[in-house]
Amino acid sequence: MGVSNQVRWLPKSGNALGEYEDAFCRHCHLGADVSRLAVADGATEASFSRQWAQLLVRAYCDGQFANDVLWRALQELQPKWLAKVRPTPLPWYAEEKLQRGAYSSLVGLTLHARGEDEVGTWEALAIGDSCLFQIQNKKLIVKWPLDSSVQFNNSPILLSTKLECNEGLVKQTKSGKWSPGDLFYLMTDALAQYYLQAVEQGGSPESVMPDFSSVVFSDWVARRRSSGQMRNDDVTLLRVNLT
C-alpha cells in the first residue's frame, strides 16, 4: 500500500502558534498493511482541550479505539489527561476550570492494503464536526459525518474528559473501498465548512484545496479569513494520497 500524506495547520488569526488547540496524528504502514490517521479539534471554551485532542488522536492511531472499545479506552485516557495538565497544584481558578473538563471532536481514518482484487478498504470513526472526504476519479464520493456546509454550528457533539458527559453520545462509523489514485482529506470544522461550501458553489473537489507543497498554506487561509469565506478558527488539514 502506497500512502503519502501532507499536513498543514494554523492557529486562529491573532493567536500564537502555542495557542493552537487542534491535533493530528499519522501512523502509516503499521505492519505494511494498515495506516491510521486522525485529526481533532479541542474546544476553545474549555481549559486544556489541546492536551485532550492530542491524546485522542494518538489513541486512535495506536489502535486503542479499534474493535468497538472507544468508551473503555476513554476511561483510561482521562487519568492520563489529568497527569498532563496537573503535574503540580494549580491556582484555585485554574482548578475550577479543570473540573469542568476538556472537550474535543475527533475523526480517524484506518486504511487497509489492497487485496487480490486490487481494491483496498477503509474504515473511519467520527464524533463531532471534524470531517472526512474521499475523492475518486475527480468526484467527491464521501463527505462525512457532515455533508452540507449549513450543518455546522456552535454546539457540536464533543468527547469530554468528564466521562459522565459522554453518556448518550453516539459515535459514528463508516467504511468503504479505495483504489490507487484516490485522495482523502481529514479537516477540522472551519476548513471543512469552507471546503463543502466551495464545492457546493461549483468548485472542483480537487482544485478547491490546492496542493500546499507549492502554495503557502498560511497565506491561502489568511485570504479566505479576511474575505469572510472562512471562520477565524484553528485549522488542520491532513491530505492522504493512495497509490
C-alpha positions in Angstrom: 0.0 0.0 0.0 1.5 3.3 -1.1 0.4 6.1 1.3 1.8 9.6 1.2 0.4 12.4 3.4 0.8 16.1 3.9 -0.4 18.0 7.0 -0.9 21.7 7.3 -2.1 23.6 10.3 -2.6 27.1 11.6 -4.0 28.7 14.8 -6.6 31.4 14.8 -5.6 34.7 13.4 -4.1 36.8 16.2 -3.1 33.8 18.2 0.4 32.4 18.8 1.5 29.0 17.5 1.4 27.7 21.0 -2.3 28.6 21.3 -3.2 26.1 18.5 -5.7 23.7 20.0 -6.3 21.2 17.2 -4.2 18.0 17.0 -3.2 15.4 14.4 -1.5 12.1 14.2 -0.2 9.9 11.4 0.8 6.2 11.9 1.4 5.0 8.4 2.3 1.5 7.3 1.6 -0.3 10.5 2.8 -3.8 9.7 2.9 -2.6 6.0 -0.8 -3.3 5.6 -2.5 -0.8 7.8 -2.3 3.0 8.2 -4.1 5.2 10.7 -4.5 8.9 10.6 -6.6 11.3 12.7 -7.4 14.9 13.5 -9.2 16.5 16.4 -10.4 20.0 17.4 -10.0 20.9 21.1 -12.8 23.2 22.2 -11.5 26.7 22.9 -14.1 27.4 25.5 -12.7 24.7 27.8 -9.3 24.5 29.5 -6.6 22.1 28.5 -8.5 20.9 25.4 -5.4 20.9 23.3 -3.9 18.2 25.5 -7.2 16.2 25.3 -7.2 16.4 21.5 -3.6 15.2 21.4 -4.4 12.2 23.5 -7.4 11.3 21.3 -5.6 11.3 18.0 -2.7 9.4 19.4 -5.0 6.8 20.9 -6.8 6.4 17.6 -3.6 5.9 15.7 -2.3 3.4 18.3 -5.5 1.4 17.7 -6.9 1.9 21.1 -10.3 2.7 19.7 -10.5 -0.3 17.4 -12.8 -3.2 17.9 -15.6 -1.1 19.5 -13.8 -0.3 22.7 -14.0 3.5 22.5 -15.8 4.1 25.8 -13.5 1.8 27.7 -10.4 3.5 26.2 -11.7 6.9 27.2 -11.7 5.7 30.8 -8.0 5.0 30.5 -7.3 8.3 28.8 -8.9 10.5 31.4 -6.3 10.0 34.1 -3.5 10.4 31.5 -5.0 13.8 30.6 -5.1 14.8 34.3 -1.5 13.8 34.7 -0.5 16.0 31.7 -2.4 19.1 32.9 -2.0 19.0 36.6 1.6 17.9 37.4 1.7 20.4 40.3 -1.1 22.1 42.3 -3.0 24.7 40.2 -4.3 28.1 41.4 -8.0 27.8 42.5 -9.4 29.4 39.4 -7.4 27.1 37.1 -8.5 24.1 39.2 -12.1 25.3 38.9 -11.8 25.3 35.1 -10.1 21.9 35.2 -13.1 20.4 37.0 -15.4 21.5 34.1 -13.4 19.2 31.8 -12.0 19.4 28.3 -13.8 18.7 25.0 -12.8 17.8 21.5 -14.1 16.4 18.2 -12.3 13.5 16.6 -12.2 12.0 13.1 -10.0 9.0 12.4 -9.3 7.0 9.2 -7.9 3.5 9.0 -6.6 2.2 5.6 -6.1 -1.4 4.8 -3.9 -2.7 2.0 -5.3 -3.9 -1.3 -6.3 -7.5 -1.7 -6.2 -9.7 -4.8 -9.0 -7.7 -6.4 -6.7 -4.6 -6.3 -9.2 -2.7 -4.1 -8.3 -1.6 -0.6 -10.7 -1.0 2.2 -11.0 1.7 4.8 -13.0 2.4 8.0 -13.5 5.6 9.9 -14.8 6.9 13.3 -16.1 10.4 14.0 -17.6 12.3 16.9 -18.3 15.9 16.3 -17.7 18.2 13.3 -14.2 17.3 12.1 -14.7 15.7 8.7 -13.5 13.1 6.2 -13.7 13.5 2.4 -12.8 10.9 -0.3 -12.2 11.9 -3.9 -12.2 9.2 -6.6 -11.9 9.9 -10.3 -12.2 13.6 -9.6 -15.6 13.1 -7.8 -16.3 13.7 -4.2 -17.8 10.3 -3.2 -17.6 10.7 0.6 -18.3 13.7 2.7 -18.8 12.7 6.3 -20.0 12.9 9.0 -21.4 16.3 7.9 -22.3 16.5 4.2 -23.5 20.1 3.9 -21.9 23.5 4.9 -25.1 24.6 6.6 -24.9 21.7 9.2 -22.0 23.4 11.1 -23.0 25.2 14.3 -21.6 26.5 17.5 -22.6 23.4 19.6 -21.2 20.3 18.0 -21.1 16.9 19.8 -17.8 16.6 21.5 -15.9 14.0 23.5 -15.3 15.1 27.1 -12.8 14.2 29.8 -15.8 14.1 32.1 -16.9 10.6 31.4 -20.5 11.2 32.5 -20.8 13.9 29.8 -20.1 11.2 27.2 -23.1 9.1 28.3 -25.6 9.0 25.4 -23.1 10.1 22.8 -23.3 8.0 19.6 -20.1 7.6 17.8 -20.4 7.4 14.0 -18.6 4.9 11.9 -18.3 4.4 8.2 -16.4 2.1 5.8 -15.7 1.9 2.1 -13.2 1.0 -0.5 -10.3 2.8 -2.1 -8.4 2.4 -5.4 -5.0 3.7 -6.5 -5.2 7.4 -7.2 -7.8 8.1 -4.5 -7.4 11.2 -2.3 -8.6 11.6 1.3 -8.9 14.8 3.3 -9.3 15.0 7.1 -10.2 18.5 8.2 -11.2 20.3 11.4 -14.5 22.2 11.2 -13.7 25.7 9.9 -11.8 24.3 7.0 -14.3 21.5 6.3 -17.2 24.0 6.2 -15.3 26.2 3.7 -14.4 23.2 1.6 -18.0 22.0 1.4 -19.4 25.4 0.6 -16.8 25.9 -2.2 -17.8 22.5 -3.7 -21.5 23.3 -3.3 -20.9 26.5 -5.3 -19.4 24.5 -8.2 -15.7 24.2 -7.2 -13.8 21.1 -8.2 -13.3 18.8 -5.3 -9.6 18.6 -6.1 -8.8 22.2 -7.0 -10.7 23.8 -4.1 -8.0 22.5 -1.8 -4.7 23.0 -3.6 -1.5 21.0 -3.2 0.2 23.0 -0.4 3.7 21.9 -1.4 3.6 24.8 -3.9 1.0 27.1 -2.2 1.7 28.8 1.2 -1.0 27.5 3.5 -0.9 30.5 5.9 -1.3 33.0 3.0 -4.1 30.9 1.5 -6.0 30.7 4.8 -5.5 34.4 5.6 -7.0 35.5 2.3 -10.2 33.4 2.9 -10.5 34.6 6.5 -10.1 38.2 5.5 -12.8 37.8 2.8 -15.2 36.2 5.2 -15.2 32.9 3.4 -13.7 31.0 6.3 -14.3 31.4 10.0 -11.4 32.5 12.1 -10.7 29.3 14.0 -7.8 26.8 14.3 -7.5 24.9 11.0 -5.9 21.5 10.3 -5.7 19.7 7.0 -4.4 16.1 6.6 -4.2 15.1 2.9 -3.7 11.5 2.0 -2.8 10.2 -1.4 -3.0 6.5 -2.2 -1.1 4.5 -4.9 
